[in-house]
Amino acid sequence: MTNGGPWGGGGGDDREPPRKPGQRRPGEGAPIPEIEEFMKKGTEQLKVLMGGRGNGGRTGGSGGAPKGPAMTRGTIGLIALAVVAGWAWASFYTVQQNERSIELLFGKYYATGNPGLNFAPFPVVSAEVIPVTDERTVDIGTGKGGSMDSGLMLTRDQNIVDIEFQVVWNVADPEKFLFNIKDPEDTIRAVSESAMRDIIARSELAPILNRDRGVIAADLRAAVQATLDSYAAGINVVRVNFNRADPPREVIDSFRDVQAAQQERDKLEKEADAYANKVTAGARGQAAQLEQQAQAYRAQVVNDAQGEAARFTSVYEEYVKAPDVTKRRMFFETMGQTMANVNKVVIDEKAGAVPYLPLDQLRPNPAGTTTQGGTN
């Protein structure tokens, strides 16, 4: 037993006592992991799996050298088969009906994979599977993915409108979609908001709130699609859902009062227009009636004149043929018309004496004219 410390440093025995794995000598730095020990254990386990024996299989107790692994043809075949199976598993992939794949040869575009089982030899060719028919949405004006005031826009008549809409899109060209744009949703959001601000700036507030929402949605879809096509983004805008268009919340009560007043004004204007149309139509009808009456009177007078002229012409023709007879007939017709409404008494001059005439009966009565005496 020495007195020179725990390792015998002060005695005559210079031998170093055995150390545990990872233990350091006096004066050494931090302990170093025993990597060789771990590698030996791993090698032993691999030898066992391949048909050999580990260190525990040494002969006797003399500490002879271990036997090497038994590498048979079957073992080599199994290893080769496992390698081929792993390579095939990494090279074959499946594409669903709603997907397309982009195959990359050393990072560059190589081919487009169709639905079904596809082959991309690993590691030379890799594949990116992209859903193409699935509809994706970008909401604007709701605070999702952007600022809360992204829906506040200025109209042509210097009014502010709060708009909320949704852009529905899918992938039209997987190659362009994968290589030409970095963030599709941010790109669509920026393009859609810019296009909507341009459309609203050219419109007035009232049509936006009432009747032009469908027109604005159609114009917005066309503008966004044209811009994305100019970027070669490979994106198809399916539709635009125009969800809401209201005044800002701070002035919405006052705006509703203004809207109610405008509706009342429109109502009164329509009532006035209806009354004006009614009066105008009545006046036009009365004017048309008077015009028709005048035309009828004119036609009657013209026809009577034409009839009198024709009658005079026919009488004149008869007069030329027989003047005396015509004169006599005209005389009798004229006297008959003249004396038709005259109260008269005809007395036979052969009677010799004037008979008694009841004067009260000679007066006309409502029934007609009374005639006394005889007639020739």
Stockholm file with secondary structure:
# STOCKHOLM 1.0

chainA/1-376         MTNGGPWGGGGGDDREPPRKPGQRRPGEGAPIPEIEEFMKKGTEQLKVLMGGRGNGGRTGGSGGAPKGPAMTRGTIGLIALAVVAGWAWASFYTVQQNERSIELLFGKYYATGNPGLNFAPFPVVSAEVIPVTDERTVDIGTGKGGSMDSGLMLTRDQNIVDIEFQVVWNVADPEKFLFNIKDPEDTIRAVSESAMRDIIARSELAPILNRDRGVIAADLRAAVQATLDSYAAGINVVRVNFNRADPPREVIDSFRDVQAAQQERDKLEKEADAYANKVTAGARGQAAQLEQQAQAYRAQVVNDAQGEAARFTSVYEEYVKAPDVTKRRMFFETMGQTMANVNKVVIDEKAGAVPYLPLDQLRPNPAGTTTQGGTN
#=GR chainA/1-376 SS CCSSTTTTTTSSCCCCCCCCTTCCCTTCCSCCCCHHHHHHHHHHHHHHHTTCCCGGGCSTTTTCCCCCCCCCHHHHHHHHHHHHHHHHHHHEEEECTTEEEEEEETTEEEEEECSEEEECCTTTEEEEEEECSSCEEEEESSSSSSCGGGGEEECTTSCEEEEEEEEEEEESCHHHHHHSCSCHHHHHHHHHHHHHHHHHHTSCHHHHHTTCHHHHHHHHHHHHHHHHHHTTCCEEEEEEEEEEEECCGGGHHHHHHHHHHHHHHHHHHHHHHHHHHHHHHHHHHHHHHHHHHHHHHHHHHHHHHHHHHHHHHHHHHHHHHCHHHHHHHHHHHHHHHHHTTSCCCCCCGGGCSCCCCCHHHHSCBTTBCCCCSCCC
#=GC SS_cons         CCSSTTTTTTSSCCCCCCCCTTCCCTTCCSCCCCHHHHHHHHHHHHHHHTTCCCGGGCSTTTTCCCCCCCCCHHHHHHHHHHHHHHHHHHHEEEECTTEEEEEEETTEEEEEECSEEEECCTTTEEEEEEECSSCEEEEESSSSSSCGGGGEEECTTSCEEEEEEEEEEEESCHHHHHHSCSCHHHHHHHHHHHHHHHHHHTSCHHHHHTTCHHHHHHHHHHHHHHHHHHTTCCEEEEEEEEEEEECCGGGHHHHHHHHHHHHHHHHHHHHHHHHHHHHHHHHHHHHHHHHHHHHHHHHHHHHHHHHHHHHHHHHHHHHHHCHHHHHHHHHHHHHHHHHTTSCCCCCCGGGCSCCCCCHHHHSCBTTBCCCCSCCC
//
